[in-house]
């Protein structure tokens, strides 16, 4: 940690888990024992001027337990909050989350929303539904990866982290400003994918799509209406006139 401070890093990330069976198998400690260690690390980080981000893994299920009690997650989140962690990330490592599970989880969490973030996976093509729901419930920090880089070792699906480009596409659809330059982002995704000799998982590209806007609005209308929308302005109130004149649309697949 001192090396991180000396090398001018801004902060550190820590990981705990909501699944007791996974914790026992991996570290052979209890949640209380692990949180005690985290408390010491957070205090040291604060003394060194480092920010802290703590991940609570397997918040909605794990390979050892398909159901995680939201109350347990809340207890861990509050312990981290009391310790002084700057940001607490609710992590769905194996993409076991559903709208119902996420609703129960967010409802149970009593830590202020501005202290929370989400880390979701799109392994079953449900990640974006959860992103939209999390946004609607006031969680405005969502992890994502350019070109869809990364994958959970516990998940056999070839899909992994939420794709940054598609996240921004949805934000454009919802009328939420993000301030990211599309061309720079897309060029960076193509570059890193080429360097790593892997497929770029992004499914959008920079082009005006006003002609197809109604189709995309219709696609997400029911999902948006089904969420308890707390964002301001509410996505359900968006009209074509308020949408950006130039955004992204679906990328043509290479044959």
MARZAFI-353531 format. One record per atom (N, C-alpha, C): x, y, z; residue in three letters. Coordinates in steps of 0.001 Angstrom, whole numbers, padded with zeros to 6 digits, always signed. Atoms other than C-alpha are relative to their C-alpha. Layout:
BEGIN
XYZALA ...
***
This chain:
BEGIN
+000810-001200+000000UNK +000000+000000+000000UNK +000855+001266+000000UNK -000916-001150-000007UNK +002860+002359+000705UNK +000603+000212-001388UNK -000502-000114+001366UNK +004211+001585-002763UNK -001020+000699-000885UNK +001059-000643+000775UNK +000841+002615-004204UNK -000008+001500+000257UNK -000028-001416-000359UNK +001049+005890-002339UNK +001223+000697-000589UNK -001238-000592+000506UNK +004653+006525-003341UNK -000003+000122-001524UNK +000071-000036+001460UNK +003872+005757-006994UNK -001118+000897-000496UNK +001021-000990+000345UNK +001125+008405-006929UNK -001315-000603-000490UNK +001314+000546+000309UNK -001836+006060-007263UNK -001045+000746+000828UNK +001056-000748-000691UNK -005142+007657-006293UNK -000673-000811+001100UNK +000708+000800-000987UNK -006589+004732-004388UNK +000229-001489-000164UNK -000104+001455+000038UNK -006950+001019-003764UNK -001401-000613-000033UNK +001255+000745-000010UNK -009677-001586-004236UNK +000155-001219+000893UNK +000017+001146-000904UNK -010591-004255-001706UNK -001179-000891-000372UNK +001089+000926+000337UNK -012795-007329-002044UNK -000400-000829+001211UNK +000578+000905-000995UNK -015073-009119+000391UNK -001095-000779-000733UNK +001040+000779+000672UNK -017821-011617-000364UNK -001213-000179+000889UNK +001243+000208-000738UNK -021439-012065+000611UNK -000331-001475+000145UNK +000232+001440-000067UNK -021259-015834+000115UNK +000936-000627+001021UNK -000815+000556-001084UNK -020061-017491+003291UNK +000708-001283-000417UNK -000608+001248+000446UNK -019389-020836+001596UNK +001231+000282-000865UNK -001138-000380+000852UNK -017140-019198-001010UNK +001142+000550+000852UNK -001007-000575-000889UNK -015333-017267+001709UNK +000731-001083+000781UNK -000602+001092-000766UNK -014752-020420+003716UNK +000932-000835-000871UNK -000812+000829+000900UNK -013436-022367+000716UNK +001262+000717-000451UNK -001139-000735+000551UNK -011153-019606-000554UNK +000996+000484+001048UNK -000889-000599-001001UNK -009785-018014+002615UNK -000084-000658+001375UNK +000198+000676-001281UNK -011106-020179+005457UNK -000096+000989+001164UNK +000261-000979-001052UNK -012223-017129+007424UNK -001480+000342-000019UNK +001388-000454-000046UNK -015557-015671+008508UNK -000078+001435-000516UNK +000192-001379+000466UNK -017041-012400+007272UNK +000533+000994+001014UNK -000455-000917-001044UNK -016306-010757+010607UNK +001519+000096+000026UNK -001470+000001+000008UNK -012646-011798+010461UNK +000536+000764-001205UNK -000448-000690+001211UNK -012291-010544+006897UNK -000243+001503+000106UNK +000331-001421-000135UNK -014020-007237+007643UNK +000930+000688+000999UNK -000949-000558-000959UNK -011687-006729+010605UNK +001317+000333-000698UNK -001225-000254+000763UNK -008728-007021+008232UNK -000187+001180-000933UNK +000307-001101+000908UNK -010401-004668+005769UNK +000024+001326+000743UNK +000014-001219-000808UNK -010900-002129+008545UNK +001406+000563+000175UNK -001380-000444-000166UNK -007166-002002+009170UNK +000584+000548-001293UNK -000508-000450+001295UNK -006388-001653+005457UNK -000577+001354-000379UNK +000650-001272+000328UNK -008896+001164+005029UNK +000606+001132+000819UNK -000595-001029-000860UNK -007451+003066+007976UNK +001404+000376-000497UNK -001341-000271+000508UNK -003936+002705+006578UNK -000068+000796-001302UNK +000159-000708+001273UNK -005107+003838+003137UNK -000362+001467+000238UNK +000405-001373-000319UNK -006757+006917+004631UNK +001191+000815+000495UNK -001179-000692-000530UNK -003567+007800+006487UNK +000985+000368-001108UNK -000898-000246+001123UNK -001700+007619+003177UNK -000645+000881-001070UNK +000682-000871+000955UNK -004257+009786+001406UNK -000577-000717-001201UNK +000547+000796+001098UNK -005618+006970-000763UNK -001502-000177+000153UNK +001428+000290-000032UNK -009259+006570-001684UNK -000190-001517+000040UNK +000243+001438-000132UNK -010861+003172-001083UNK -001309-000391-000675UNK +001177+000561+000675UNK -013283+001095-003127UNK -000100-001458+000408UNK +000158+001374-000467UNK -014677-002140-001689UNK -001081-000723-000793UNK +000947+000823+000745UNK -016344-004853-003751UNK -000620-001042+000926UNK +000690+001099-000682UNK -018972-007103-002191UNK -000388-000987-001088UNK +000229+000951+001087UNK -018834-010111-004494UNK -001150-000958+000303UNK +001077+000988-000079UNK -021588-012657-005175UNK -001222+000535+000755UNK +001124-000633-000703UNK -024315-010252-004023UNK -001351-000641-000294UNK +001290+000585+000382UNK -027051-012119-005867UNK +000082-001498-000281UNK -000148+001434+000204UNK -025725-015657-005944UNK +001428-000367-000355UNK -001344+000477+000331UNK -022583-017745-006364UNK -000089-001436-000494UNK -000012+001389+000453UNK -021527-021113-007718UNK -000270-000962+001146UNK +000248+000845-001166UNK -021907-022433-004171UNK -001365+000255+000632UNK +001291-000347-000588UNK -025156-020699-003256UNK -000803+000857-000972UNK +000775-000741+000992UNK -027824-019650-005771UNK -000756+001196+000569UNK +000726-001108-000629UNK -029483-017326-003262UNK +000831+000585+001140UNK -000697-000716-001071UNK -027799-014718-001088UNK -001003+000933+000672UNK +000935-000840-000753UNK -029832-013047+001636UNK +000421+001468-000090UNK -000333-001427+000106UNK -029929-009275+000905UNK +000365+000634+001348UNK -000304-000544-001329UNK -029806-008653+004660UNK +001482-000177+000333UNK -001424+000244-000234UNK -026323-010193+004784UNK +000832+001023-000763UNK -000698-000995+000814UNK -025190-007910+001961UNK -000086+001361+000665UNK +000187-001299-000668UNK -026634-004929+003825UNK +000886+000133+001236UNK -000854-000031-001195UNK -024778-005849+007011UNK +001453+000268-000390UNK -001374-000188+000464UNK -021494-006048+005100UNK +000184+001426-000521UNK -000075-001352+000560UNK -022209-002795+003242UNK +000066+001050+001103UNK -000007-000963-001103UNK -022942-000945+006472UNK +001300-000055+000784UNK -001284+000134-000683UNK -019804-002330+008099UNK +001083+000736-000773UNK -000986-000687+000845UNK -017736-001064+005157UNK -000206+001512+000047UNK +000324-001433-000053UNK -019521+002283+005259UNK +000487+000617+001307UNK -000432-000491-001314UNK -018834+002681+008977UNK +001522+000040+000098UNK -001466+000026+000012UNK -015186+001789+008344UNK +000573+001219-000707UNK -000447-001193+000718UNK -014967+004752+005998UNK +000344-000237-001455UNK -000237+000283+001417UNK -014829+003078+002577UNK -000707+001055-000844UNK +000559-001079+000811UNK -015408+005724-000089UNK -001108-000476-000934UNK +001006+000502+000935UNK -017359+003548-002521UNK -000160-001502+000185UNK +000307+001410-000205UNK -019084+000190-002093UNK -000644-000545-001259UNK +000455+000547+001275UNK -019567-001927-005195UNK -000756-001310+000224UNK +000807+001216-000058UNK -022376-004497-005346UNK +000301-000800-001262UNK -000541+000734+001131UNK -020940-007198-007578UNK -000757-001306-000259UNK +000662+001233+000416UNK -022763-009926-009499UNK +000972-000773-000877UNK -001118+000647+000704UNK -019791-012091-010476UNK -000418-000967-001082UNK +000332+001074+000929UNK -021561-014939-012213UNK -001301+000266-000756UNK +001210-000384+000743UNK -024493-013048-013744UNK -001222-000794+000442UNK +001161+000718-000521UNK -027028-014717-011486UNK -001136+000955+000343UNK +000989-001000-000368UNK -028917-011468-010980UNK -001204+000048-000916UNK +001239-000268+000732UNK -032495-010800-012045UNK -000548+001322+000504UNK +000611-001244-000457UNK -034631-007686-011787UNK -000572-000184+001402UNK +000600+000254-001311UNK -036423-009276-008834UNK +001065-000049+001095UNK -001081+000077-000984UNK -033174-010102-007027UNK +000605+001371+000255UNK -000603-001325-000154UNK -031765-006638-007700UNK -000926+000946+000746UNK +000977-000823-000731UNK -034947-004990-006482UNK +000074-000291+001494UNK -000092+000377-001416UNK -034756-006940-003207UNK +001310+000499+000612UNK -001311-000403-000505UNK -031053-006139-002869UNK +000057+001503+000257UNK -000074-001462-000143UNK -031300-002387-003459UNK -000949+000478+001088UNK +000962-000373-001044UNK -034368-002169-001224UNK +000567-000273+001387UNK -000554+000376-001306UNK -032477-003894+001597UNK +001184+000854+000414UNK -001200-000763-000315UNK -029361-001730+001368UNK -000368+001360+000589UNK +000301-001269-000669UNK -029493+001196+003806UNK +001135+001012-000091UNK -001103-000934+000238UNK -026154+002765+002818UNK -000466+001032-001025UNK +000408-001035+000963UNK -026652+006102+000979UNK +000325-000398-001434UNK -000165+000400+001398UNK -027101+005555-002772UNK +001259+000590-000629UNK -001175-000627+000597UNK -024298+007991-003601UNK +001297-000712+000368UNK -001172+000778-000388UNK -021884+005594-001879UNK +000075-001337-000740UNK +000093+001310+000633UNK -022948+002632-004025UNK +000373+000030-001481UNK -000272+000206+001418UNK -021834+001312-007402UNK -000405-001433-000322UNK +000365+001351+000422UNK -022716-001776-009439UNK +001062-000560-000932UNK -000872+000714+000935UNK -020508-004352-011162UNK -000787-001211-000474UNK +000855+001042+000550UNK -022591-006549-013444UNK +000674-000703-001172UNK -000487+000737+001160UNK -021901-009184-016085UNK -001167-000267-000949UNK +001033+000155+001015UNK -023782-009709-019329UNK -000024-001413-000569UNK -000165+001382+000454UNK -023272-013473-019541UNK -001263-000594-000611UNK +001256+000558+000497UNK -026970-014207-020162UNK -000822+001071-000724UNK +000636-001102+000724UNK -027745-010999-022068UNK -001066+000712+000838UNK +000953-000683-000886UNK -029592-009623-019024UNK +000655+001178+000722UNK -000724-001037-000732UNK -026918-007228-017792UNK -000551+001399-000206UNK +000479-001347+000274UNK -028338-004163-019514UNK -001335+000275+000686UNK +001250-000170-000744UNK -031765-004743-017958UNK +000302+000420+001438UNK -000369-000311-001380UNK -030095-004655-014549UNK +000624+001389+000109UNK -000592-001343+000015UNK -028102-001543-015470UNK -001092+001059+000024UNK +001090-000976+000084UNK -031268+000335-016404UNK -000753+000057+001324UNK +000716+000008-001284UNK -032965-000784-013198UNK +000818+000680+001092UNK -000866-000621-001014UNK -029989+000228-011046UNK +000002+001520-000158UNK +000049-001440+000251UNK -029945+003657-012684UNK -001322+000589+000478UNK +001316-000495-000388UNK -033650+004005-012067UNK -000175+000080+001511UNK +000084-000012-001458UNK -033105+003320-008364UNK +001042+000914+000638UNK -000893-001014-000549UNK -030494+006037-007988UNK +001452-000380+000118UNK -001415+000376+000006UNK -027226+004113-008393UNK +000588+000448-001333UNK -000464-000632+001244UNK -025326+006190-010927UNK +001423-000384-000398UNK -001346+000472+000357UNK -021913+004470-010911UNK -000079-001477-000380UNK +000077+001370+000506UNK -021785+001343-013065UNK +001331-000357-000652UNK -001250+000449+000625UNK -018608-000573-013924UNK -000260-000500-001414UNK +000084+000553+001352UNK -018021-001355-017581UNK +001410-000067-000571UNK -001323+000209+000574UNK -015122-002326-019834UNK -000030+000304-001492UNK -000069-000346+001412UNK -014150-000867-023190UNK +000167-001265-000842UNK -000014+001155+000910UNK -014771-003370-026011UNK -000419-001296+000697UNK +000436+001191-000723UNK -016126-005754-023360UNK +001126-000849+000538UNK -001145+000744-000524UNK -012699-006726-022040UNK -000329-000612+001353UNK +000132+000601-001326UNK -012547-009062-019077UNK -001073-001070+000074UNK +000950+001095-000202UNK -014402-012123-017844UNK +000227-000583+001384UNK -000120+000599-001329UNK -015135-013747-014502UNK +000464-001450-000117UNK -000493+001382+000079UNK -013151-016985-013952UNK -001012-001026+000502UNK +001018+000912-000520UNK -016202-018447-012176UNK -001127-000225-001003UNK +001087+000057+000960UNK -018393-017990-015259UNK +000512-000561-001325UNK -000456+000653+001219UNK -018068-020234-018316UNK -000445+000720-001267UNK +000481-000718+001184UNK -019885-017821-020634UNK +001123+000808-000629UNK -001029-000804+000677UNK -017701-016132-023268UNK -000225+001494+000208UNK +000300-001406-000278UNK -019438-012871-022361UNK +000414+000313+001429UNK -000452-000352-001339UNK -018260-010942-019355UNK -000468+001373+000425UNK +000325-001323-000496UNK -018104-007328-018256UNK -000920+000762-000945UNK +000853-000853+000811UNK -020625-004776-019438UNK +000865+000800-000968UNK -000755-000696+001038UNK -019484-003157-022677UNK -000222+001503+000116UNK +000091-001448-000168UNK -018706+000545-022251UNK -000793+000653-001121UNK +000662-000621+001143UNK -019861+001438-025752UNK -001513-000207+000038UNK +001427+000272-000050UNK -023248-000227-025271UNK -000654+000690+001194UNK +000502-000748-001146UNK -023644+001362-021849UNK -000298+001440-000399UNK +000182-001385+000412UNK -023203+004795-023393UNK -001143+000125-001003UNK +001116+000023+000938UNK -025623+003872-026155UNK -001323+000074+000754UNK +001219+000004-000802UNK -028279+003168-023533UNK -000194+001346+000688UNK +000110-001313-000632UNK -027497+006420-021728UNK -000514+001027-001002UNK +000512-000884+001044UNK -028037+008252-025009UNK -001494-000241-000216UNK +001403+000347+000188UNK -031325+006405-025417UNK -000870+000564+001123UNK +000746-000485-001162UNK -032373+007527-021927UNK +000130+001508+000176UNK -000160-001441-000098UNK -031299+011116-022527UNK +000901+000431+001137UNK -000913-000313-001102UNK -028594+010963-019857UNK +001355+000393-000579UNK -001270-000476+000527UNK -025503+013017-020661UNK +001162-000737+000667UNK -001173+000700-000546UNK -022158+011253-020266UNK +001311+000692-000338UNK -001188-000788+000287UNK -019645+013619-021870UNK +001140-000747-000660UNK -001059+000797+000636UNK -017702+010842-023621UNK -000008+000256-001508UNK -000110-000175+001441UNK -016433+011415-027161UNK -000052-001363-000677UNK +000226+001307+000596UNK -017751+008533-029218UNK +001166-000472-000864UNK -001044+000431+000938UNK -015081+008469-031925UNK +001261-000432+000737UNK -001193+000346-000772UNK -012225+008464-029413UNK -000181-001331+000711UNK +000288+001242-000716UNK -013859+005688-027414UNK +000019-001197-000947UNK +000075+001102+000949UNK -014582+003507-030437UNK +001365-000331-000596UNK -001354+000223+000517UNK -011083+003989-031851UNK +000857-000727+001032UNK -000779+000642-001067UNK -009592+003012-028490UNK -000391-001468+000139UNK +000454+001381-000098UNK -011749-000126-028370UNK +000527-000865-001123UNK -000542+000743+001144UNK -010662-001179-031851UNK +001500-000254+000181UNK -001454+000114-000167UNK -007015-000526-030983UNK +000365-001077+001016UNK -000361+000961-001044UNK -006922-002507-027741UNK -000398-001418-000392UNK +000425+001325+000449UNK -008836-005391-029337UNK +000999-000580-001001UNK -000986+000446+000982UNK -006334-005553-032176UNK +001300-000409+000678UNK -001236+000294-000715UNK -003379-005450-029808UNK -000113-001331+000740UNK +000203+001221-000779UNK -004872-008262-027721UNK -000466-001173-000865UNK +000443+001022+000955UNK -005884-010214-030846UNK -001276-000699+000473UNK +001298+000512-000439UNK -009427-010618-029602UNK -001103+000780-000703UNK +001131-000659+000646UNK -012855-009746-030950UNK -000472+001177+000836UNK +000589-001157-000670UNK -014206-006306-030107UNK -001480-000302+000220UNK +001369+000406-000318UNK -017473-007082-028317UNK -001019+001124-000145UNK +000957-001085+000136UNK -018990-003668-028913UNK -000933-000244-001172UNK +001004+000245+001020UNK -022157-003728-030965UNK -000570+001317-000542UNK +000468-001306+000473UNK -022429-000039-031826UNK +001117+000708-000751UNK -001004-000809+000671UNK -020671+002456-034051UNK -000542+001407-000190UNK +000349-001417+000018UNK -020661+006202-034511UNK -000713+000384-001290UNK +000778-000397+001170UNK -023425+007264-036859UNK -001325+000603+000465UNK +001308-000560-000326UNK -026637+009284-036893UNK -001052-001088-000187UNK +001002+001061+000133UNK -029578+006975-036249UNK -001409+000525+000261UNK +001316-000589-000220UNK -032553+009363-036117UNK -001115-000784-000694UNK +001022+000717+000742UNK -034390+007328-038742UNK -000432-001271+000718UNK +000315+001247-000678UNK -034234+004198-036585UNK -000311+000202+001480UNK +000216-000290-001417UNK -034758+005944-033250UNK -001306-000581+000532UNK +001255+000558-000528UNK -038452+004947-032898UNK +000087-001492+000294UNK -000129+001448-000209UNK -037493+001268-033230UNK +000703-000296+001316UNK -000748+000223-001229UNK -034964+001494-030406UNK -000774+000466+001224UNK +000823-000464-001109UNK -037297+003530-028230UNK -001054-001043+000345UNK +001025+001012-000220UNK -039979+000889-028701UNK +000587-001232+000670UNK -000659+001183-000543UNK -037510-001877-027865UNK +000162+000108+001512UNK -000280-000170-001426UNK -036728-000413-024444UNK -001153+000627+000780UNK +001093-000700-000670UNK -040059+001295-023691UNK -000600-000804+001137UNK +000638+000818-001023UNK -041625-001602-021798UNK +000926-000250+001183UNK -000963+000218-001074UNK -038453-002266-019838UNK +000093+001236+000887UNK -000105-001233-000767UNK -038167+001368-018819UNK -001250+000226+000847UNK +001245-000209-000729UNK -041822+001516-017806UNK -000129-000980+001155UNK +000125+001025-001039UNK -041482-001676-015753UNK +000851+000304+001225UNK -000868-000358-001113UNK -038768-000128-013597UNK -000647+001086+000852UNK +000419-001100-000859UNK -039453+002123-010630UNK +000949+001149-000282UNK -000921-000999+000524UNK -037965+005136-012339UNK +000086+001222+000911UNK -000225-001128-000883UNK -036491+007684-009970UNK +000938+001038-000608UNK -000934-000931+000606UNK -034116+009365-012392UNK -000709+001274-000403UNK +000582-001280+000387UNK -034672+012995-013258UNK +000844+000631-001100UNK +001389+000300+000348UNK -035788+013573-015903UNK -000219-001489-000172UNK +000302+001418+000121UNK -037535+010234-015982UNK +000101-000448-001448UNK -000097+000518+001368UNK -036687+008129-019073UNK -001360-000181-000655UNK +001315+000212+000599UNK -040408+007465-019541UNK -000566+001294-000582UNK +000472-001286+000498UNK -040853+011200-020214UNK +000766+000477-001228UNK -000815-000410+001129UNK -038262+011308-022984UNK -000801-000043-001296UNK +000639-000016+001316UNK -039444+012237-026447UNK +001088+000073-001048UNK -000979-000020+001079UNK -037754+012094-029838UNK +000721+001334-000059UNK -000601-001326+000105UNK -037148+015833-029735UNK +001083+000227+001032UNK -000979-000193-001056UNK -035112+015477-026558UNK +001186-000935-000135UNK -001103+000929+000183UNK -032909+012695-027829UNK +001137+000672-000759UNK -001130-000592+000706UNK -029403+013510-029110UNK -000137-000185-001500UNK +000141+000066+001450UNK -029263+014263-032837UNK +000979-000983-000618UNK -000975+000951+000515UNK -026207+012076-033281UNK +000452-000898+001133UNK -000410+000933-001054UNK -025529+008949-031288UNK +000522-001261-000654UNK -000524+001249+000542UNK -024720+005303-031848UNK -001119-000960-000335UNK +000971+001045+000293UNK -026567+002449-033413UNK +000724-001337-000145UNK -000566+001336+000037UNK -026014-001241-033883UNK +001076-000117-001067UNK -001142+000165+000885UNK -022751-002225-035466UNK -000240-001169-000953UNK +000122+001068+000983UNK -022734-004268-038649UNK +001036-001076+000283UNK -000916+001097-000281UNK -021231-007653-037959UNK +000872-000301-001195UNK -000909+000366+001062UNK -018184-008587-039958UNK -000246-001444-000417UNK +000243+001365+000497UNK -018748-011608-042166UNK +001321-000738-000173UNK 
***
